[in-house]
Amino acid sequence: MEKVKLTAGRIADFKCDEGKAQSFLWCAEVPGLGVSIKKPALLPAWK
């Protein structure tokens, strides 16, 4: 699990890893701080 400096640009460009439903981007400067991203659901969350 690589840790990086979280910047607005890095977060804006963050995409889910190929073949995974969810990916995490962890901060190198603040322990425990991270951003997660999920692939969009195939169906809407509302009905």
Secondary structure, 3 states (H helix, E strand, C coil): CCEECCCHHHHHHCCCCCCCCEEEEEECCCCCCEEEEECCCCCCCCC
